[in-house]
Structures are given as structure tokens and as C-alpha cells.
Amino acid sequence: MAQAEPQFLRVGDGASAGAPGRRIAYLSDPGAPGQLPGVMWLSGLKSEMTSTKASVLAAWAAEHGHPCTRFDYSGHGQSAGRFEEGTVGAWLEEALAVFKEATRGPQILVGSSMGGYIALLVLRTLMREAPAEAARIKGLLLIAPAWDMTERLMWARFPESVRREVMEKGVYHRPSKYGDGDYAISLRLIEEGRNHLIGDAPFDPGRPIHVLHGLLDPDVPWEYTLDLVAHLTGDHVQVSAVPDGEHRLSRPEDLDLMIRALEGLAGVSYAK
């Protein structure tokens, strides 16, 4: 499938997320008339809308005529900005803008790692502020969702030496095992992230959520999904554990599981 040229969306004036206006790249395929729901992909931290899972999702949508929307957060991929200046609030604002302006009709949100967290925040925000928009979200597919990541997966797990470095220098360059360079974890990212914690209060998503999680995940431990299931009210969550799966879940069998879970949420089946 040929890669389409991205479109760009201007997001933010600095008032809500504490970030200046920025140019966000996105890819949007309108799909075939009447073939719904659409799917919206939300990437993980330092990942891009052209990653393996995002591309497989887009190929599935193109093959079967479903609308598909992907985007790069500021400081990621083809969007403007510097990664180290990003915050949860800014990336949430961008996801909301793309959802409102680049998607139409019912949608399934598919989020990986941080993208799973952002998907939950998009749903919660719209349920509070724009119920008609929230009603368009028919389900969520979350892959190793890194919910409350800045507090639970970063700050709470950092040794005292790293916390001190963040406080004194304003940033900690966390090594990455994925060959994508160090992750610049800023004090601003940590402090701003406390404005967007899901674990502060019970949350009823009001629609089905399917979580895929590898039991060998070293980055977002399996227990975090169990905690999420216990925290979300309303009995909407289904979990599929991958016994030999790690964090990225990008092997052929993992990608097949992702597509089957998506079809389940979408109420379709294209299995051959």
C-alpha cells in the first residue's frame, strides 16, 4: 500500500496545555461510503503513525473500506516541536483536535502504550465536555496501556538518584532498549502529568474496552492492566493476555490478535 502524504492541523494557542501552537501531521483515509466504524490510531511514546502496528491497522482498514485516521504527537514523527517539550496535556489536546476535525461518525480508538492512556483520556474528556462527540466512540482497543504513566511508570519507579537529577537539572535522559535514542523525561512532563491522572477517581467508560497485554512486558508490567480493570467501573473491560508477549506486541501472531480484537469491537469479521 502506497504511503499517502500527510495533512497538517494547527493545534493549540498555549492556553489549555501550556504549549504553544503546533503543526500536527496526520493521515486520514475516508474509507468506503457507509463502511463503519472508523478506526483512530494513537501511538506510544516516541513512536510514529507509520509504525508497524499502525501500518497494519491502516492496511486492514484500507482492505475492508473502513475509515482510518493516524497522527503524530508534537515532537514525534512528522509533526513539529521538540520531544522534550511535550506533555501529556499537549498530546491529549492534539488527539482531541484530530478526533474532532479529522474523523466522522462512529470510531474505535486503538492505542498502544502511552496511546492507550491518551485514548482513555480522550474518552473521559469528551464524556465530561462534549457528550455528543463522546457518543461517537464505540469502543477502545488498548495495547499494554501505560495509564498514569508519568506518575506510576516514571516517577514512582525512579530511584532517588534519578528523581534528584530531574529536580536539579530539569530533565533525565532515560536510555532506551529499542534503538530510538534516549527518552528525555523532563520535570515539566512529570509535573504537568499530574493534571491528567485516571487513578484519582473511579471512571466508567460506558462502552467496551479490549486490552491486549504481554505477560513478559518489562516496560508496562502485566499487573498494571489488572489494576486498570479493577479501577474502571461498569464491567466493560475484556483482557487478552499474551503469555510470551513483551511490550511492543508486533510479531505476526500479535498483529493478528490485534486485528481479531478490533473486528470484535467493530462487530465485523473478515477472517479468511
N, C-alpha and C positions, 0 to 999 in steps of 0.2 A: 504494500500500500504506500503510495507516494505521500511524503510528508507535506502537509499544507503550510502555507505561510501564516505566521501568527498575526492576529489582530491585537490592537492595543487599547487599553482602557485607562483613563486618568482617574486615580483614586485618592481621596483624602485631601483635606486642607490643613491638617495638623491639629485640628481642634479636638477630635474624639480619641485618637490613638496616640497623640503626642508625636506624630511623624509627619514630615512634610508631604505635599502631594507627590505621587509617584506614578510612573508609567508601567502598567502591568500587562504582560503578554499573555494571550490566551488563544486556544484553538477551539473552534466550535463547528461541529458538523450538525446541520439541522435534521438529518435523517429523512426517512420517507414519510410522506403525509399520513398522519393518523397512527404511525407506529410508535407507541408509547409503552412505558415511561422512558424518559431520557435518563442518562447517567451523567453525573458530575464527579470528576476525579479530584481528590485533594491529596497532594504529595506529602511525604515525610520531610523532616528537617534535612536541608541540604540536598534534597532530591529535586527532580525536574519533571515537567509534564511529558517528556519524551522517554522516561524511564521504562524498564521492561514491563512492569505491571500496568502502567498507564497505557503503553502502546498495545498490549494485549487486549485491554479493555476497549480501546478505541477501535481495534480491528474487529472485535466481536460486534460492537455497535454498528460499524460500517457494513459488515456482512449481513446483518439482520435488519438494518434500516432504523435502528434506534438513534435518537439524537445523543450526541456526546460532547461534553464540554470539559476542557482541561485548562489549567493556568499555572503560571509560575509566581510564587510569592516574591515580593520585593527582596532583592539581594540573592535571588535564585535564578538559574537558567537565563532566559531571555528578557526578564524584567529588569527594570532599573533599580539602583540602590546598592548599598553595601550590606553584606550579610550581618556583620557585627552591629549594625544599627537597627536590626529588625527586632520586633517584639511580638508577643502573642496577640496583643491588641491590634497592631498594624496588619498582621497576617489574617486575623479574623475579619477586619474591615475589608480587606481585599477579597476574601472569599465571599462575604456578603454582597459586595458590589458585583462580582462576577455572576453569582447566583441570580441576583435581581435583574441584571442588564443583559446577560448572555444566555439565559435559559428561559424556556417557556413550557408551561404545562407541568404535569407530574414528573417528579425526578426521584431517582435513587442516588443518595450520596455515598460515594465509595472513598474511604480514607485510609491511608496506610501510616502507621506510627503516629507522628505528630498530626498527620492529616486526619486520622481517626478522632483525635482530640478536637481539632478545628471543626470537623463535621458535627460533633456533639455541641460545640459552642454555637455554630451556625443555627442548629435546630433550636437550642434553648433561647438564643437571642430573638429569633423570629417568632417563637411561641409567645414571648413576652411583648414584643414591639410591633409585630406585623403578622397577626394570626392568619390572614388570607395567604400570605406568602408561605408561612409555615405549613399550611394545608397542602401545598404542592409537594412537600417532601413525603413520599410514601414509604420510605424505609431507608435504613442505613446499613452498609456493609463495612465493617471495621476490621482492619488487619493489624493485629498487635497494637491496639490503640494506646498511645502514650499520654493518657489523660493526666491533667495536672502535672505535666512533665517538668516544668521549671522548679516546682516545689518538691514533688515526690521523687522524681528520677534524677534531678540535678542536685539542688541544694541539700536535701535530706541525705543524699548518698555521698556527697563530697566529704573528704577528710578535712580536718581542721586546717591543714596547710593550704588546701585549695580555697576554702572559704576565705581565709585571710588574704590570699592573693587576689581574689575577686574584690574584696572590700578595699584593699590598699591600692591595687593597680587598675581597678575598674573592669578587668577582663581576665579570663583564664582560657588559654588555648588548649582545649582538650584533644588529645590525639585520637585519630580515627583508625579503625581497623579495615575500613572499606576503600582506602586509596583515594579519598576525596578531600584530603587536606585536613588540617586541624579545624576543630569547631571553636569559634571564638564565642565563649559564653560570657556575656557582659553582665555587669551589675544591673544595668538598666533592664536587661531581659529578665533577670530574676525578680527584681522589684516590681516591674510592670506586670509580670505574670501573675502576681498575687491578686490582681483585679479580675481574674478570669478562672478562678478555681471552681471546679464542679463539685468537689468533695465537701464544700462548705454547707450545702443544704440538699435535701432529697430532691430528686428530679425524675419526673415521669415523662418519658419521651413520647408516649402516646401512639407509637407505631412500631412495627417490627424492626429489630436490630439483630443482625447476624454477625458474630465475632469469630474470626479465624485467628488462632494463636498457636505458635510452635512451642512445645514443651521444653525445647532446648534453647530458647531465646535468652541471650545474655544481656540484652540491652533493655528490654521491657519484660521483666520476669512474668511467667505464666500467672503467678498469684495476683498480678495487677488486674487481669481480666476477671478473676474470681471476685476481687474487691469491687470492680465496676458492676458486676451482676448484682452483688449484694446491695450496692448503693442505689442503682436505678430502680424505681418503683413501677408497679403495673404489670410485671411478669411479661415483658415484651422481648426479652433477650434470649437468643439461641446461640450456643457456643459450639464451635467445631475445633477440637484440639488436634494438633498435628504432632504425633508422638516424636518423630525425628526431625521436626521443623525448627529452624533457627529464626532470626529476626526478619530477614527480608522476604522469606516465602516466595522465592522467584524461580524455583525449579519447575519443570514441566508439570509435575503432579500437583504442585502448589497452585500454579496458574489455572489448571483445570478445576481444582477445588474452588478457586475464586469465582470462576465463570459459573459453575453449577450453583454456588450460593447466590450469585447475582440473579440468575434466572429464577431461582426460588423466590426471591424478593419481588422480582418483576412479574411473577405469575406467568412465565413463559417457559418453554422447553425446546431447545434446538439440538438436543443430544442426537448424535448420528448412530 
